[in-house]
């Protein structure tokens, strides 16, 4: 059994999302030729997902209307027609406009009235579509001539010309519409331009310079103070790349990156809410050992009544309680002592176990996974016992006959203890929500590894 993360779906938190622009509602008229008597949707990006905002039925002529009394939060929205086909629109200050297109070519046939943002957006998309069609035959030509260096060079030059035309058009578009939201989205999609690496004193290039410059300037093109960026497909991939790909997945490194990123945000904003929620949730559920320290740090520093404005008191208590449970179980923390009775009724203290390494093992003889893992742990124990490895095995259930039978059948000649009268709170203290659970302790009973598979434990002990 695996415990579910305590965080509620972020979709529920969207209910509290405010509108960026105060308007008297939205009214988006749509006509799609070839769509008749069908249910259509208005959806929006939010973080890594899309959410349905509105729905209505198209009539026999393909006409439908999305309408609401409250303005929509700014961002990129999707008009979804049957067959999961869709086209994107900009929703910003202009929220009353009309669109007409053809289901056979949703983008190419699209016409907009009443929205200068969308008129410019589709002018851009149509230009890109034309250039894409120009490139397709060139790609085929390149493949056909790939054994002829002269011909391939000529085709590559033609493709480069098309790419150059697209780049120049895009740069001019951003300049001509520099105050528009879509230009901000395009700019956010741009990669950071990294200068040449400087030379080190020995005359060689500093190979680490490029990475550190790129990371330091990674968000230069993204306005992290603009909540509209959440409703685009741009923000979340950047967030995920920065936190999980560009940051060393060690607690100190991740915490430093998280604090820096949150420090760029406006407290009380939707962006603050989303980024704090995503980092906290991601590292609470991380499968990388030790990264629960990031979760604890995020809760301790950001999940307070003053900062976590989107969480009610009951949910806030659960989150804070989860952090309190995990804090004494973090890697590098001294394990809490256990004093439990062995199969002969003699009390055995974990702290009295003298060994360079001790495996603290929580298991249940009725657990199918334990029935497979325990004999494997016995093999590991036999392999390293001559080097001083000890095992302190805690039975989590209360049926002593089954426990003793399993011990005898598998010759578990390590320290076996149990709590048949349920007087000890170890299930809570060690976060035992499933079995088996393995903790590796050093000679001072400091936690060096935890909740690892037995096979992984063997690899750790080798090192």
Legacy VTK file of the C-alpha trace (Angstrom):
# vtk DataFile Version 3.0
C-alpha trace
ASCII
DATASET POLYDATA
POINTS 463 float
0.000 0.000 0.000
1.204 3.518 -0.798
0.043 6.656 0.986
-1.585 9.272 -1.183
-0.160 12.795 -1.161
-2.051 15.091 1.164
-2.397 17.906 -1.337
-5.794 18.528 -2.852
-6.108 18.878 -6.603
-5.060 22.303 -7.765
-8.183 22.378 -9.924
-10.142 22.981 -6.728
-7.957 25.949 -5.933
-8.888 27.531 -9.252
-12.278 28.312 -7.791
-10.659 31.136 -5.855
-8.782 32.535 -8.858
-9.477 36.194 -9.496
-9.740 38.109 -12.739
-6.911 40.285 -13.944
-9.179 42.798 -15.627
-12.425 44.103 -14.173
-14.967 43.914 -17.003
-18.658 43.328 -17.356
-18.336 39.769 -18.531
-17.279 38.013 -21.710
-19.081 37.215 -24.958
-17.280 35.139 -27.567
-19.332 34.343 -30.677
-18.067 31.447 -32.747
-19.078 29.966 -36.070
-17.340 26.814 -37.295
-18.395 25.529 -40.695
-18.797 21.759 -40.592
-19.731 21.621 -36.905
-23.462 21.185 -36.313
-25.611 20.222 -33.338
-22.526 19.451 -31.268
-21.250 20.289 -27.802
-18.266 22.657 -27.874
-16.036 23.868 -25.062
-14.048 26.883 -23.988
-11.007 25.769 -22.014
-7.875 27.425 -20.703
-4.344 26.455 -19.912
-3.406 26.554 -16.249
0.025 25.317 -15.261
0.577 21.919 -16.819
-3.090 21.169 -17.545
-6.139 22.510 -19.312
-9.468 23.148 -17.635
-12.948 23.569 -19.102
-14.261 27.053 -18.457
-17.520 27.042 -20.430
-19.540 24.887 -22.817
-22.433 25.297 -25.227
-24.115 23.569 -28.158
-23.504 24.597 -31.744
-26.633 24.985 -33.852
-27.138 23.394 -37.272
-25.161 26.248 -38.879
-22.196 25.786 -36.544
-22.943 28.873 -34.425
-22.338 28.883 -30.677
-21.769 31.490 -27.979
-19.641 31.487 -24.852
-20.998 34.097 -22.458
-20.552 34.947 -18.796
-21.265 37.822 -16.430
-17.719 37.910 -15.043
-14.619 38.671 -17.065
-12.272 35.772 -17.809
-8.772 35.856 -16.322
-6.305 36.774 -19.054
-4.437 34.030 -20.885
-4.507 31.628 -23.814
-7.787 29.754 -24.180
-8.857 26.889 -26.408
-12.065 26.549 -28.395
-12.629 22.791 -28.573
-14.899 21.234 -31.188
-15.883 17.563 -31.675
-13.048 15.136 -32.324
-10.867 16.917 -29.740
-9.934 19.449 -32.388
-9.267 22.943 -31.164
-7.838 26.348 -31.923
-6.305 28.820 -29.501
-7.450 32.349 -28.787
-6.121 35.226 -26.718
-8.383 36.369 -23.890
-7.221 39.619 -22.373
-8.723 43.109 -22.270
-10.977 42.524 -25.282
-13.474 39.865 -24.194
-16.342 40.539 -26.590
-15.496 39.439 -30.108
-16.470 36.996 -32.828
-14.644 34.211 -34.662
-15.488 32.409 -37.857
-13.612 29.433 -39.271
-13.917 26.081 -41.055
-13.550 22.707 -39.354
-11.484 21.551 -42.338
-8.811 24.187 -41.613
-9.377 25.713 -38.176
-6.343 28.005 -38.223
-5.978 28.807 -41.913
-9.634 29.765 -42.398
-10.041 31.698 -39.173
-11.295 35.297 -39.187
-11.683 37.514 -36.120
-13.735 40.630 -35.492
-13.516 42.816 -32.413
-10.196 41.577 -31.042
-7.006 43.207 -32.296
-4.966 40.758 -30.199
-6.465 37.748 -31.972
-6.286 39.410 -35.377
-2.540 39.891 -34.883
-2.148 36.412 -33.397
-3.732 34.706 -36.386
-1.873 36.880 -38.841
1.259 35.491 -37.230
0.014 31.873 -37.207
-0.966 32.041 -40.878
2.475 33.366 -41.811
4.093 30.515 -39.883
1.745 28.068 -41.627
2.835 29.325 -45.048
6.499 29.034 -44.141
5.964 25.523 -42.740
4.518 24.455 -46.071
7.581 25.908 -47.796
9.877 23.842 -45.584
8.101 20.483 -46.010
9.247 19.814 -49.625
12.734 21.048 -48.710
12.934 18.440 -45.947
11.954 15.742 -48.425
14.486 17.088 -50.891
17.156 17.003 -48.189
16.412 13.360 -47.361
16.537 12.397 -51.022
19.897 14.102 -51.511
21.542 13.213 -48.184
24.326 11.260 -49.941
25.214 14.280 -52.110
27.078 16.899 -50.012
26.664 19.613 -52.635
22.909 19.190 -52.941
22.360 18.855 -49.197
24.332 22.043 -48.573
22.162 23.880 -51.090
18.934 22.579 -49.489
20.165 23.464 -46.025
20.818 26.987 -47.237
17.214 27.232 -48.525
15.854 25.958 -45.183
18.068 28.467 -43.360
16.598 31.253 -45.511
13.072 30.243 -44.466
14.129 30.066 -40.816
15.697 33.506 -41.121
12.499 34.937 -42.615
10.472 33.470 -39.748
12.892 34.849 -37.173
12.821 38.343 -38.675
9.029 38.286 -38.923
8.761 37.176 -35.320
11.145 39.868 -34.093
9.216 42.524 -35.999
5.916 41.167 -34.685
7.124 41.427 -31.087
8.372 44.965 -31.686
5.175 46.067 -33.444
2.996 44.590 -30.678
5.316 45.078 -27.710
2.476 46.105 -25.412
0.338 43.059 -26.237
0.047 39.923 -24.123
0.850 37.597 -27.042
4.203 39.345 -27.588
4.958 38.721 -23.924
4.154 35.032 -24.469
6.382 34.857 -27.570
9.228 36.524 -25.686
8.814 34.088 -22.790
9.297 31.229 -25.262
12.692 32.558 -26.365
15.839 30.849 -25.194
18.363 32.899 -23.262
21.302 34.085 -25.376
24.468 33.011 -23.598
27.682 34.955 -24.267
30.924 33.166 -25.009
32.583 31.631 -21.985
35.498 33.664 -20.593
38.988 32.265 -20.446
40.438 30.882 -17.248
43.937 31.930 -16.089
45.403 28.924 -17.902
43.930 30.111 -21.209
41.195 27.474 -21.486
37.490 28.292 -21.632
35.486 28.111 -18.418
33.249 25.123 -19.259
30.900 25.758 -16.332
30.225 29.378 -17.287
27.574 28.594 -19.909
25.464 26.498 -17.533
25.605 28.912 -14.621
24.889 31.930 -16.824
21.968 30.107 -18.438
20.511 29.133 -15.083
20.998 32.571 -13.542
19.189 34.232 -16.447
16.700 31.446 -17.141
13.620 33.531 -16.290
14.842 36.818 -17.797
12.264 36.650 -20.600
9.330 35.676 -18.380
7.355 38.178 -16.370
6.875 36.232 -13.153
4.734 39.040 -11.784
2.087 38.538 -14.503
-0.548 35.969 -13.511
-1.672 35.673 -17.130
1.463 33.644 -17.855
-0.055 30.814 -15.793
-2.739 30.448 -18.463
-0.271 29.705 -21.234
1.586 26.533 -22.240
4.888 28.346 -21.580
5.212 28.836 -17.823
4.921 25.328 -16.410
7.564 23.621 -18.612
9.990 26.390 -17.631
9.203 25.910 -13.954
9.639 22.141 -14.177
12.867 22.407 -16.183
14.389 24.888 -13.753
13.516 22.964 -10.602
13.992 19.334 -11.703
16.452 19.420 -14.635
18.689 22.433 -14.046
18.922 22.099 -10.269
20.917 19.308 -8.641
18.337 17.076 -6.956
19.832 17.386 -3.502
17.859 19.055 -0.687
20.155 22.055 -0.190
20.309 22.825 -3.920
16.572 22.450 -4.469
15.724 24.555 -1.406
18.044 27.334 -2.576
16.463 27.323 -6.045
12.937 27.223 -4.613
13.558 30.161 -2.272
15.090 32.220 -5.068
12.195 31.522 -7.404
9.484 32.246 -4.831
11.353 35.431 -3.980
10.731 36.675 -7.541
6.960 36.404 -7.113
4.380 38.795 -5.787
2.986 37.518 -2.441
-0.752 37.030 -2.650
-0.726 36.513 -6.431
-1.956 33.499 -8.370
1.612 32.947 -9.570
2.816 32.790 -5.955
0.047 30.341 -5.098
0.761 28.054 -8.047
4.554 27.987 -7.779
4.541 27.401 -4.008
1.881 24.706 -4.379
3.681 22.975 -7.273
7.107 22.887 -5.607
5.658 21.696 -2.304
3.521 19.009 -3.890
6.276 17.847 -6.255
8.773 17.257 -3.479
6.295 15.766 -1.059
5.662 13.054 -3.649
9.220 12.809 -5.004
10.630 9.313 -5.363
14.171 10.596 -4.861
15.322 9.740 -1.357
15.822 12.731 0.916
13.880 15.294 -1.084
11.077 15.276 1.464
13.344 17.826 3.182
12.246 20.262 0.470
8.616 19.605 1.340
9.306 20.272 5.018
11.154 23.487 4.163
8.322 24.736 1.939
5.719 24.028 4.592
7.756 25.643 7.366
8.401 28.780 5.318
5.353 29.270 3.105
2.424 27.323 4.534
1.489 29.824 7.202
-1.873 31.540 7.660
-0.371 34.769 6.357
1.213 33.358 3.179
-0.878 30.309 2.168
-4.037 32.361 1.631
-5.601 29.699 -0.607
-5.683 26.966 2.074
-8.379 26.727 4.723
-7.498 26.091 8.383
-8.300 22.369 8.279
-6.144 21.737 5.197
-3.365 23.939 6.549
-3.291 21.887 9.751
-3.007 18.627 7.774
-0.131 19.989 5.691
1.718 21.319 8.733
1.134 18.052 10.608
2.594 16.112 7.684
5.724 18.245 7.890
5.928 17.709 11.657
5.856 13.931 11.136
8.566 14.014 8.466
10.936 16.432 10.212
12.466 13.876 12.656
12.726 11.350 9.799
14.821 13.453 7.412
18.146 12.130 6.141
20.890 13.232 8.546
18.572 13.291 11.575
19.117 11.081 14.614
16.500 8.338 14.678
14.109 8.209 17.626
14.808 5.354 20.014
12.584 2.268 20.099
12.269 -0.073 23.073
10.153 -3.100 22.201
9.837 -6.708 23.371
11.465 -9.573 21.479
9.878 -13.003 20.971
10.935 -14.034 24.498
9.443 -10.943 26.093
12.795 -9.257 26.732
12.893 -5.499 26.039
15.328 -4.509 23.304
16.485 -0.914 22.827
17.434 0.272 19.375
20.014 2.617 20.876
21.700 -0.331 22.614
22.458 -1.958 19.255
26.171 -1.437 18.694
26.990 -1.623 15.010
28.590 0.479 12.263
25.252 0.203 10.442
21.842 -0.939 11.630
18.904 -1.772 9.396
15.659 -0.691 11.039
13.063 -2.874 9.336
9.285 -2.543 9.696
7.374 -5.517 8.353
4.250 -7.667 8.598
4.305 -11.479 8.135
0.921 -11.303 6.337
2.127 -8.642 3.875
2.769 -10.171 0.440
5.568 -7.739 -0.336
7.165 -8.443 3.066
7.038 -12.176 2.413
9.232 -11.599 -0.639
11.435 -8.818 0.754
12.250 -10.349 4.137
14.166 -13.388 2.793
16.091 -11.017 0.509
16.955 -8.869 3.506
18.178 -12.035 5.241
20.560 -12.593 2.321
21.882 -9.040 2.653
22.240 -9.486 6.400
24.184 -12.723 6.012
26.407 -11.030 3.424
27.399 -8.121 5.680
26.975 -9.447 9.225
30.666 -10.298 9.473
31.354 -6.583 8.893
29.105 -5.692 11.814
25.706 -5.115 10.173
22.769 -5.540 12.559
19.027 -5.693 11.870
16.378 -4.415 14.270
13.166 -5.830 12.781
9.844 -4.461 14.041
6.647 -6.406 13.407
3.815 -3.961 12.743
0.982 -6.432 13.412
-0.242 -8.057 16.626
-0.727 -11.747 15.718
2.307 -13.158 17.503
1.851 -16.774 16.398
2.201 -15.843 12.717
5.142 -13.618 13.537
7.040 -16.315 15.454
6.259 -18.942 12.825
7.707 -16.755 10.040
10.817 -16.027 12.127
11.468 -19.731 12.689
10.725 -20.829 9.130
13.123 -18.257 7.649
15.755 -18.389 10.379
15.587 -14.658 11.061
18.407 -14.616 13.582
18.534 -10.874 14.030
16.783 -8.697 16.622
13.043 -9.353 16.255
10.674 -7.145 18.240
6.952 -6.407 18.277
4.275 -4.385 20.052
1.328 -6.794 20.439
-0.491 -4.575 22.945
-0.058 -1.464 20.740
1.536 0.603 23.478
4.172 2.202 21.267
3.476 5.010 18.791
6.111 3.912 16.263
3.613 3.641 13.384
3.018 7.385 13.632
6.565 8.349 14.620
8.132 6.512 11.666
5.338 7.261 9.173
4.568 3.575 8.668
1.632 3.695 6.263
2.760 0.651 4.285
5.161 -2.244 4.693
7.947 -3.170 4.368
9.897 -0.051 5.327
13.695 0.056 5.521
15.815 2.649 7.352
19.607 2.475 7.364
21.205 3.958 10.490
24.890 4.621 11.161
26.734 3.937 14.421
25.224 7.080 16.004
21.744 6.064 14.824
21.699 8.894 12.271
19.396 8.126 9.332
21.573 7.634 6.249
18.975 6.066 3.944
15.285 5.366 4.255
12.337 3.699 2.599
14.541 1.934 0.080
14.065 -1.440 -1.568
16.119 -4.286 -0.148
17.980 -4.610 -3.467
18.915 -0.926 -3.220
20.078 -1.447 0.352
22.660 -3.948 -0.877
24.035 -1.358 -3.332
24.189 1.286 -0.583
26.069 -1.025 1.759
28.589 -1.816 -0.965
29.474 1.874 -1.040
LINES 1 464
463 0 1 2 3 4 5 6 7 8 9 10 11 12 13 14 15 16 17 18 19 20 21 22 23 24 25 26 27 28 29 30 31 32 33 34 35 36 37 38 39 40 41 42 43 44 45 46 47 48 49 50 51 52 53 54 55 56 57 58 59 60 61 62 63 64 65 66 67 68 69 70 71 72 73 74 75 76 77 78 79 80 81 82 83 84 85 86 87 88 89 90 91 92 93 94 95 96 97 98 99 100 101 102 103 104 105 106 107 108 109 110 111 112 113 114 115 116 117 118 119 120 121 122 123 124 125 126 127 128 129 130 131 132 133 134 135 136 137 138 139 140 141 142 143 144 145 146 147 148 149 150 151 152 153 154 155 156 157 158 159 160 161 162 163 164 165 166 167 168 169 170 171 172 173 174 175 176 177 178 179 180 181 182 183 184 185 186 187 188 189 190 191 192 193 194 195 196 197 198 199 200 201 202 203 204 205 206 207 208 209 210 211 212 213 214 215 216 217 218 219 220 221 222 223 224 225 226 227 228 229 230 231 232 233 234 235 236 237 238 239 240 241 242 243 244 245 246 247 248 249 250 251 252 253 254 255 256 257 258 259 260 261 262 263 264 265 266 267 268 269 270 271 272 273 274 275 276 277 278 279 280 281 282 283 284 285 286 287 288 289 290 291 292 293 294 295 296 297 298 299 300 301 302 303 304 305 306 307 308 309 310 311 312 313 314 315 316 317 318 319 320 321 322 323 324 325 326 327 328 329 330 331 332 333 334 335 336 337 338 339 340 341 342 343 344 345 346 347 348 349 350 351 352 353 354 355 356 357 358 359 360 361 362 363 364 365 366 367 368 369 370 371 372 373 374 375 376 377 378 379 380 381 382 383 384 385 386 387 388 389 390 391 392 393 394 395 396 397 398 399 400 401 402 403 404 405 406 407 408 409 410 411 412 413 414 415 416 417 418 419 420 421 422 423 424 425 426 427 428 429 430 431 432 433 434 435 436 437 438 439 440 441 442 443 444 445 446 447 448 449 450 451 452 453 454 455 456 457 458 459 460 461 462
